[in-house]
Amino acid sequence: MKPGIHPEYRPVVFRDRAADYAFLTRPTATSDKTIEWEDGNTYPVIDVEISSASHPFYTGTQRVLDTAGRVERFERRYGRGRSER
């Protein structure tokens, strides 16, 4: 690798608040917030909304959306399309 053209990699903790899950990795991203990790060292922490611990694909849980209710509410609010009138 050419020296001086690649970003610096450093240990950073990614924390998924929804699943109460955190993992330590070495990305190029950083943060001003810090957290004390299990090994006693302090690392920057990046909060994420979703990770493999909370994503429905990885957990096997699905969220059911009320699509029928949404369609009916849309039709009540805006009526049917012009071609159906």
C-alpha positions as CSV (number, residue, x, y, z in Angstrom):
1,M,0.0,0.0,0.0
2,K,1.2,3.5,-0.7
3,P,2.0,5.4,2.4
4,G,0.0,8.6,3.3
5,I,-3.0,8.0,1.1
6,H,-5.1,5.6,3.2
7,P,-7.3,6.8,6.2
8,E,-6.2,5.8,9.7
9,Y,-7.9,2.8,11.2
10,R,-8.6,2.9,14.9
11,P,-10.6,0.9,17.4
12,V,-14.2,2.2,17.7
13,V,-17.3,0.8,19.5
14,F,-20.5,0.6,17.6
15,R,-23.5,0.5,19.9
16,D,-27.1,-0.5,18.9
17,R,-29.4,1.1,21.5
18,A,-32.5,-0.8,20.4
19,A,-30.9,-4.2,21.0
20,D,-28.6,-3.2,23.9
21,Y,-25.7,-4.6,21.9
22,A,-22.2,-3.2,21.2
23,F,-19.1,-4.4,19.4
24,L,-15.6,-3.2,19.0
25,T,-14.1,-3.0,15.5
26,R,-11.5,-1.0,13.5
27,P,-13.2,1.4,11.1
28,T,-12.0,4.7,9.7
29,A,-14.9,6.5,11.4
30,T,-14.5,8.2,14.8
31,S,-16.7,10.1,17.3
32,D,-16.4,12.7,20.0
33,K,-18.3,10.5,22.5
34,T,-16.4,7.8,24.4
35,I,-17.2,4.7,26.3
36,E,-15.2,2.4,28.6
37,W,-15.1,-1.0,27.1
38,E,-14.9,-4.5,28.8
39,D,-11.1,-4.5,28.6
40,G,-10.9,-1.3,30.7
41,N,-9.8,1.0,27.8
42,T,-11.8,4.0,26.6
43,Y,-12.8,4.0,23.0
44,P,-14.9,6.4,20.8
45,V,-18.5,5.2,20.5
46,I,-20.9,5.5,17.5
47,D,-24.6,4.9,18.1
48,V,-26.4,3.1,15.3
49,E,-30.2,2.6,14.9
50,I,-30.0,-0.9,13.6
51,S,-27.4,-3.7,13.6
52,S,-27.4,-7.4,13.1
53,A,-28.7,-7.8,16.7
54,S,-31.9,-5.9,15.9
55,H,-32.4,-6.2,12.1
56,P,-35.5,-8.4,11.3
57,F,-33.5,-10.4,8.6
58,Y,-30.9,-11.6,11.2
59,T,-33.2,-12.0,14.1
60,G,-36.0,-13.8,12.2
61,T,-38.7,-11.5,13.6
62,Q,-40.9,-9.5,11.3
63,R,-42.9,-6.3,11.9
64,V,-46.4,-6.4,10.6
65,L,-47.5,-3.2,9.0
66,D,-51.2,-2.3,8.7
67,T,-51.0,-1.8,4.9
68,A,-54.8,-2.3,4.4
69,G,-55.5,0.4,7.0
70,R,-53.1,2.7,5.3
71,V,-54.7,2.2,1.9
72,E,-58.2,2.8,3.2
73,R,-57.1,5.9,5.0
74,F,-55.5,7.2,1.9
75,E,-58.6,6.5,-0.2
76,R,-60.8,8.3,2.4
77,R,-58.5,11.3,2.5
78,Y,-57.9,11.7,-1.2
79,G,-60.6,9.6,-2.9
80,R,-60.1,7.0,-5.6
81,G,-58.0,7.7,-8.7
82,R,-59.5,9.8,-11.5
83,S,-60.0,6.9,-13.8
84,E,-62.3,5.1,-11.4
85,R,-64.7,8.0,-10.8
